[in-house]
Amino acid sequence: MTSGEPLLSSSDPLSAPPPNPLSRISSLGCLCPNASFSSSIFEDTPNDLFDVNEGENLFSAVDKALREGNLEYCSPLKSSFCSAESQILQQFPLKCPPQDRKRMVSWGGSMELQQNSLAFGISGGSSHDPENKSQRIRHKSMQIDDNLSHEENPRLIYVNDPRTTNDKYEFTGNEIRTSKYTLINFLPKNLFIQFHRVAYLYFLAIAALNQLPPLAVFGRTVSLFPLLFVLCVTAIKDGYEDWRRHRSDQNENNREALVLQSGKFQFKKWKKIWAGEVVKICADDTIPCDMVLLGTSDPSGIAYIQTMNLDGESNLKTRYARQETTSMVFEGGTVSGLIRCEQPNRNIYEFTANMEMKGKRFPLSQSNIILRGCQLKNTEWVVGVVVYAGQETKAMLNSAMSPSKRSRLESYMNRETLWLSVFLFTMCLVVALGMGLWLQCHKDRLDSLPYYRKTYFGGRSAGKSYKFYGIPMETFFSFLSSIIVFQIMIPISLYITMELVRLGQSYFMIGDKHMYDSSTDSRFQCRSLNINEDLGQIRYVFSDKTGTLTENKMEFRKASVHGKNYGSSVLMSDTSQDTNITVSRTAAPVGKNRWKLKSEVPVDSELMAFLRKELAGDERIAAHEFFLTLTTCNTVIPILTRSLSSSCMDSEFYEDAEAVDYQGESPDEQALVAAASAYGYTLFERTSGHVVIDVNGEKLRFPNDSVKVLVKGADTSILSILKRDAAEDGHIRHATQSHLNEYSSEGLRTLVIASRDLTDAELEEWQCMYEDASTSLTDRSIKLCQTAALIECNLQLIGATGIEDKLQEGVPEAIESLRQAGIKVWVLTGDKQETAISIGLSCKLLTSNMQQIIINGTSEEECRNLLSDAKAKYGVRTSSCRNWNLKWKRNAESHYLEIPNDTKLSNVPMGFSEKEEGTMSTELALIIDGNSLVYILEKDLESELFDLATSCKVVLCCRVAPLQKAGIVDLIKSRTDDMTLAIGDGANDVSMIQMADVGVGICGQEGRQAVMASDFAMGQFRFLKRLLLVHGHWNYQRVGYLVLYNFYRNAVFVLMLFWYILSTAFSTTSALTDWSSVFYSVIYTSVPTIVVGILDKDLSHKTLLEYPKLYGAGHRQESYNMYLFWITMIDTLWQSLVLFYIPVFTYRESTIDIWSMGSLWTISVVILVNMHLAMDIQRWLLLTHAAVWGSIIITYACVVVLDSIPRFPNYGTIYHLAKSPTYWLSILLIICLALLPRFIFKVLHQTFWPSDIQIAREAEILRKRPNHVQSKPDQSSS
Amino acid sequence: MMNSNATSSSSGVAGSTEISTPRRNSKRPKYSKFTQQELPACKPILTPGWVISAFMLVSIVFIPIGVASLFASRDVVEIVDRYETACIPPASKSHKVEYIQSSEDKTCNRTLRVLKRMKQPIYVYYQLDNFYQNHRRYVKSRSDEQLKYVRSENDTSACKPEDNNGLSIVPCGLIAWSLFNDTYSFSRNNQQLTVNKKGISWKSDREHKFGEKVYPKNFQNGKLIGGAHLNSSIPLSEQEDLIVWMRTAALPTFRKLYGKIEVDLQENELIQVAVENNYNTYSFNGKKKLVLSTTTWLGGKNDFLGIAYLTVGGLSFFLSMAFTVVYLAKPRRLGDSSYLSWNRNPGGH
């Protein structure tokens, strides 16, 4: 998933059918217990059907929207088919694979239980002939075989026969290895991996060049040192990490599980488990490998698992053992059989297999498999057969990191690195040409010059030339050797430094207590280490709504029953407590069982009272059915617990009260069930065959003898299939519709509820058709759809519900801050237009004085017209003008410019400006729906949309499909240079997250896909403000400075060498000792940069949060741009000249020797670059002091050590130098003179052109003085 | 509503899920000033006061140093005599190289006038010009092992092409081979002035770099003689001229210490120098100079440091004045929000 593949691949659906078990029977409301019905369903084995939309609305459990969501997602090919209905997409947060798969799970499971129904002995009808049944089953398995045979080679697992299983195929054992190396292969493998990096290859090439005799500039060992150093550091780091992985692997591998060995379950270490073995898992144990369930402690074969470790969802999921095997396990027999399953893959939501047992074949699906890493809950034990073990388990296959992105600043940096290469090349050329010319001039004297001898004079090789290959070759060699000398001009070490710095920055981001979400106990996570600084330059934020802006904790707020609105008058927050108490009081006398909800639901007293009335009259019946639907028509599992927590006061009342907790996949459904419970309709038992609810103490058991279709779904889909005759209905419909509008304008999520009575004849007829459809081999999904349509018609409207999706804490504030910071927040949601707008209003995205442009065309032409109308009306210019303007903006880069569209508008040339100015007084908001986007994004209207959208302050896209989200991100990304950030929490946001420059995942209710795909993950939306405004700003400032400083640091050193080489007859001599040259960037100056890169802060987080506009520094690229680069380079040139010429003039015509001079230069350059850094440090910590001054001290120490080794020609130098005052005076002069221009420049800049950051910084530091305390907040929000 | 994320703790099912809850330690970041980046820190800003006093400080420090350096430099008395052309007999002016390579007597007499009283010790230097002692080929052409240890006598691979001529050369390499061999003898009023040639090299070099038991061997035996011969009965550690020479100079113009005259020289005294002009600098048009100089705490005569310090100090003083004026004339209140970019161009947002 992390690789960016869609979860459900759009591969040929028939060859790899997603096991979408359908059987909505579990959600079936009041259905007759007709045996024929159940048995007929029984025939329909859930797994092999490709029936995403089969009978969704049928027995109603299903919101239509969901189905369409599925369809859309599963088969993009069908998008045209779906698009007509796709407006409802995302009405629910759960629309993508994870959700529909969850659904499948429970339903598929319930299917298995059909035998139970049979066992009840209620039979009748036609299709319970065993012969017939098995035939049909066989028929189906054939089909599965076909499917499987499409795959190259299915995996064969012989149940309880690991020997045979592992005989033929090389399945891995259950030993997992997350470690990369072993002791033996560590060195070669690690080296191999390391040399994949360009930087190391550069080092290697330089070192190799240096090994050539004519080029040996440095000593051979010395030249290898940098390479060896980095290699060692990285190897040690890798080795340590790997050792830790080894340890955790070992812990994991040595855990024990019960494995069936010679007829008995015995403990066996995890790592010794083989595919094919039968394993028994007890409650709360972690599952050691992917297993197919054979039986559970429950006779019906149900098991509950928690998949927290796998997808982060905490609710329980049901898994089922096949009836065929369950019974055998239960009877104590051993199961043997053959499982054919697909090859291991990383899709945790899919499993296709079949099992052959005693000549029978039956299919296995996702609902029959439990995966490694999950925990068994609420089930005493399960027995299963291992199908995938160890590395091949889905959990292991999914543990890859997300693909890495490269930061914007880094790509700019590469551009500047190119410039540095040009400098390097020029310098080498100068040296080479100089060398050539010099040789040419001295051609005749080369043998008589005392300092240049090209031939041997004595000994055996007299007369031969010595290291002289002719002038052209010498010139060329001189070019190469100057490359070696100047190698650090290309700051390769910068890449390593940056990695370390980002690591440190991540450490602080992760550790930030302000970004810790206590409700989910989740820290901030940095999943990508390459783009920290991009956080400081974000211009567009694309946000999902549900679960991102909102909590995705649904609360039932309002209901419209039979055209009457309830819940509008109640002030929920205030009265919830009271009403709750009244509920319990009133409910108390009714029956023995009182249901205590784990959470409290506010109720509308009017409706409550109404429900107490006799069950008579249309309206009352409608209310009854309304709540019945809420209670039954879902997949929620009630979990009963003896209440221990009831308070003393109530203890007598609640003597045997039970607490009920609802576990479900859909928060909407949970909310509805909980609400129904509060109104007295408590769901307390749900098995695959029946549903038991408690209506005010009276137990109702379904199916009972009436046949009814209960449907809940999105308004657009339900309203179109309502009965359209009665006038009275028309009235209700009207009322309901107006309520719906009202609800959605308040930001509530709406569902419509309808029902229909069915006669037995109708039911039977439908059942036949359904069976045909569900077993058909071709076009099954379409047929099922048609079948569903048969029964889902002429529905009677009962009412509607309004569920509030609460806004997350701090969202409006965060959005407001982001907006002030010049970041455009676009919301891309699957909600309806009204809901989207209302959410937009409530989170302050939209304000009432904004001009709303609404684009919701239903054809290309309409969209085009709407777009051009809007553009004409609001005077948006076309892209050509924009480009011109952009250029203009670039030219004026150094000036302070506001967000581009504002600039654009205020700075347009005469011709345009008049019109613009008038129109731009109002802010624009663009609201566009997914339908229109289909037309726009696929056609040539993209640029029009872009023009319009970028002129608007706010853009809201509603009813967008996941891929459209990515499309919109791409629209911006491909047309501007601006950085984009996408934030979302669900699988539907994955494509968007991966498309954007920075992807942020919210660890929310909807699983971990978004997090897995993201670069950063956090618990709440509001942390985004801190992430961008504070950490983004800091990281950007730090890394920007770090890069410039590193360029400078290396360039000043190289230039210094260069000047010296010019006065050595171009002979690439370095006055510095070899070791000092090598240590310079590794030891002498590296630590302070890293420390400053991690710890320096220009402004405190308080200031940054207080003035979001300071974020604009990142937009204006204030800390890293071409201008700064060139300024830095000019400064570098000056400093290198000072560095070189002060000693030269000081020691002109003196006895100074080359090593003393070199020593002076070494020390000077180190002190200089450290002082330069010290001048720019904005926050001096103890650590910073230690790093900066420590570096200088370490340099001295190194120099002293190097000068104390008699073998070196520089022996004793420093001792002599230190005695001479001239030496110290030169250093002082060099430092002061070299830094003087920079200091003056800095002072002038700060005096006359202070930057925002500078002012804010002054204000922050001087705040203690009363007269500086300003009413700044007021002004800044202007 | 039913989001039972480890919040409730009742019995049964829910209870079982929660057994692990207390065990799982919270991921709440540990609070410390370090992790929250709130360590006490010094945050310097450039207030006008700081700027002005920084410049003042620089000028206060630099100007006296500059003055002192300049005085020190002026105190140094230096006599420089360029002799490489003057010491060629007029007849040989056109073919200097042949002259210098011939074996005739190349003694040449020079007279120096002492301009100012020179206190002892007076250092005698020779100065060469256009001699690239820092050429890479030259610098590398030595064997430090060989100079120190007898056993490393044959360790001459670094010395090519001057490593052996049949036998290993000690000391090998271009540097030793090209040892300077002009000699000077000084006399005053026909009275010999002794030049002390002891202690002209670094003590550390004598003691640790050049072996006491290493004697010159097979030196200057080739066809081409590069420079001075060495007395093969004196160990290298006492061959101070060689030791001085082997500290290769940093720049193409350099001085090397020849010896010390340990008597005072009076003003207007005339010093006769007999120069044995042996060293061939003619092949690369190098100049040769004889220098007599006294020293001060700062070293030899060099006004550069003093001038540079005075200049920087003066500039700083000027800048501090200039900034004072600027801050007085056009003060910008620090941290004044009206300078913020979004407040300055109100049309912007």
Interface residues (C-beta under 8 A of the other chain):
Chain A: V217 A283 D284 Q306 S314 N315 K377 N378 H442 R445 S448 L449 P450 Y451 Y452 R453 T455 Y456 F457 G458 G459 R460 S461 A462 Y466 K467 Y507 F508 I510 G511 D512 K513 Y516 S518 S519 T520 D521 S522 R523 K553 M554 E555 L597 K598 S599 V601 I639 L640 T641 R642 S643 L644 S645 A659 D661 Y662 Q663 G664 P667 Q670 A671 A674 Y896 L897 E898 I899 D902 T903 S906 Q1005 S1063 T1064 A1065 S1067 T1068 T1069 A1071 L1095 K1097 Y1107 K1109 G1112 I1142 V1144 F1145 T1146 Y1147 R1148 E1149 S1150 T1151 I1152 D1153 I1154 W1155 S1156 M1157 G1158 Q1178 R1179 W1180 L1181 L1182 L1183 P1206 R1207 F1208 P1209 Y1211 G1212 Y1215 H1216 S1220 P1221 T1222 L1225 S1226 L1229 C1232 L1233 L1236 F1239 I1240 K1242 V1243 Q1246 T1247 P1250 S1251 D1252 I1255 A1256 R1257 E1258 A1259 E1260 I1261 L1262 R1263 H1268 Q1270 K1272 Q1275 S1276 S1278
Chain B: M1 M2 N3 S4 N5 A6 S8 S9 S10 S11 G12 V13 A14 G15 S16 T17 I19 S20 S26 K27 R28 P29 K30 Y31 T35 Q36 Q37 L39 P40 A41 C42 K43 P44 I45 L46 P48 V51 A54 V58 F62 I65 S69 V97 Y125 Q127 F131 Y132 Q133 N134 H135 R136 R137 Y138 V139 R142 D144 E145 K148 K160 P161 E162 D163 N164 N165 G166 I169 L174 W177 S178 W202 S204 D205 H208 K209 N221 G222 K223 L224 G226 G227 R247 T248 A249 A250 L251 P252 T253 F254 R255 K256 L257 N280 S283 F284 W297 L298 G299 G300 N302 F304 L305 A308 Y309 V312 L315 S316 L319 F323 V326 Y327 R332 R333 L334 G335 D336 S337 S338 Y339 L340 S341 W342 N343 R344 N345 P346 G347 G348 H349
